[in-house]
Amino acid sequence: VQLVESGGGLVQSGGSLRLSCAASGFTFSSYVMSWYRQAPGKQRELVARISDPGGTTYYANSVQGRFTISRDNGKNTVYLQMNSLKPEDTAVYYCYNTGYWGQGTQVTVSS
């Protein structure tokens, strides 16, 4: 199993970023996929999750209405569209599937 995140970077408060996670080594369309994040000095937390067919989503209260998770089963990729970013969204964002983690991508939001 391999999960490779991309799309992180530095953005001003109120800006947007789209993260991507390219997956391989398993039947992508059959698995729930999740995005987590970990800010310095804090525990890793669940940000969003999408069901295997892609019809059901879950969001943490802190990102509800600002972030959108989606997936393209043809490309074995899960996305996280992040709008109206806030400084408190600064963290390393990780893609997750059933015990496997990506290497993470840094998102920094300046005030």
Secondary structure, DSSP 8 states (H G I E B T S, - for coil): -EEEEE--EEEETT--EEEEEEEESS-GGGS-EEEEEE-TTS--EEEEEE-SSS--EEE-TTTTTTEEEEEETTTTEEEEEE-S--GGG-EEEEEEETTEE---EEEEEE-
